[in-house]
Amino acid sequence: MARSSSASARLHAEIDALREADLRRRRTLKWGAIDADVLPAWVAEMDYPVAPAATEAVIAAVAKGDLGYPVARAYVEAFARWAWERQQWRVEPAQLTPVADVLAGIESALHTLTAPGDGVVVLTPTYPAFLRILKKLGRRLSECALLDGPDGWRMDFDAISDALAGGAKAVVLCHPHNPTGRVWSRAELTTLAGLVDAHGAHVVSDEIHAPLAADFVPYGLIAGHSVTVTSVTKGWNVAGLKGAVLVCQPETARVAAAIPPHERQRASVPSLAAGAALWSDDGGWLAAIRDYLALTRAELRKWVDDRPGIRWHTAETGYLAWLDVRDAGLGPDPAEVVLDRARVALDPGSRYAPTGSAVADGFIRFNHATSVPLLRTMLGRIGDLLDSVQ
Ligand SMILES: Cc1ncc(COP(=O)(O)O)c(C=O)c1O
C-alpha cells in the first residue's frame, strides 16, 4: 500500500514537471499536428508518461524479434480476468474476438446486425466517428439528442423508444459517454435494454473509456442483445499501439462469426503484449492517473465556476469536458476563435452532431489530460480572451 502510494506520488510529480518542449517532440496527433505556439486540448490523448508495464512489454517483444502475425490468446484471457475482477462481468475467452481497433469492431458489429438503409440510434452529442461509420455503411442516422437537465445529461428514452418503434435496428452506446463524460447508471442501462428488447433491436456498446471509470456497469452485464467493443488504448493512453476486443453474447455471436481470420490479426504482437500486460497488472498506473485527472478536473471546474458565460455538467470520469460556451461572447465558431486568438486547440462542438444541434453547436470539447501547470497556462490564455470579448 505504502509502495503504491509513493509510486503514485512519483508519477504525479513527474507529470507536474512535464515540459512543453518535450511534449512538442511527440509525433502523435495531439502535439504533432499543431503550430509551435499552440497548446493542445483537443484530440483524446493524454500527456502522461506511458505505464512502464506497456513499455516493457513492447520492448521485450521487439527485442525477441516477436514481430510476425499475432496470436491473441494471452490478450483475450487477460481481458476476461479484468472484466471479472474489475467489472464483475463473466466473459469466456470464446466470446472474445481481437480486432484492429474499437472503430473497426463497431463497424463489423453494425455491418452484421443491421442492413443497408436501416436506422441506427446515436445519442448526440456523439463521438464524430460514429456518424462517419453510419455514412460509410449506408445506415440511416436516428439521432436522439441527450437531454440537458439541471442535474446533467440524460438519455431521452421517449425519443429512443420512438426511433426503435420507427424501425431503428441498433443503438450505438458510448459508455462512458464521449464527449459528456457520463457513466450510465445501472438503472439507465436497464431502461435502455428494456426498450431495445421490446423492439428486437441490438446495442453496440463502445466501452473504450471504461477503464478510467471507478464505478462502472458494463452493458453486457445487463442485456444479451449486445456487442461490446473495448481496448486498453484510451485508459492507458496507447492509442497508437492499436488493438481492441469485441465481446459477443450468445445472441450476437454471428458478429464474431462474420469476422474473417485476417481481420483478427490486424493488431501487432507488441500491441497485444502491452494490452495483455495492462489488463493484468499495470503497477497502479491507472489508479494514479485517475487521481491526477480528478485534480485537473477540479482545476477546470474552479475556472468554469468563475466564468458565468460557461456551463459545464462536470464529467463523471475521464478527461473530456463538454463546455457550453454559447453565452461566452465567442461567436458561432468558438473553437476557431480560441485557436486564433488564445492559441489553444479545442474540438469544435459542431462536429459532434449533424448541423443545427442544440446540444452541440456553440459547445467545445476540452481535453484536460495534461499537467496542472500546463492546464493553468491554457485556461489563463482562454480567460484573457474571454475578458477581452465580454
Ligand atoms: C468513444 C471512442 N471510441 C473509439 C475511439 C477510437 O478508438 P480506436 O482508435 O480504437 O478505433 C475513441 C477515440 O478517442 C473514442 O473516444
The ligand as a Tripos MOL2 file, in Angstrom:
@<TRIPOS>MOLECULE
LIG
   16    16     1     0     0
SMALL
NO_CHARGES

@<TRIPOS>ATOM
      1 C1        -15.5840    6.7340  -27.7220 C.3       1 LIG1
      2 C2        -14.4250    6.3990  -28.5980 C.ar      1 LIG1
      3 N1        -14.4720    5.3010  -29.3630 N.ar      1 LIG1
      4 C3        -13.4590    4.9670  -30.1740 C.ar      1 LIG1
      5 C4        -12.3230    5.7500  -30.2580 C.ar      1 LIG1
      6 C5        -11.2390    5.3570  -31.2000 C.3       1 LIG1
      7 O1        -10.7950    4.0870  -30.8520 O.3       1 LIG1
      8 P1         -9.8390    3.2600  -31.7840 P.3       1 LIG1
      9 O2         -8.6460    4.1060  -32.0480 O.co2     1 LIG1
     10 O3         -9.5330    2.0160  -31.0090 O.co2     1 LIG1
     11 O4        -10.6210    2.9520  -33.0280 O.co2     1 LIG1
     12 C6        -12.2300    6.9000  -29.4750 C.ar      1 LIG1
     13 C7        -11.0630    7.7650  -29.5590 C.2       1 LIG1
     14 O5        -10.9660    8.7980  -28.9850 O.2       1 LIG1
     15 C8        -13.3000    7.2300  -28.6240 C.ar      1 LIG1
     16 O6        -13.2700    8.3110  -27.8380 O.3       1 LIG1
@<TRIPOS>BOND
     1     1     2 1
     2     2     3 ar
     3     2    15 ar
     4     3     4 ar
     5     4     5 ar
     6     5     6 1
     7     5    12 ar
     8     6     7 1
     9     7     8 1
    10     8     9 2
    11     8    10 1
    12     8    11 1
    13    12    13 1
    14    12    15 ar
    15    13    14 2
    16    15    16 1
@<TRIPOS>SUBSTRUCTURE
     1 LIG1         1 GROUP 0 **** ****
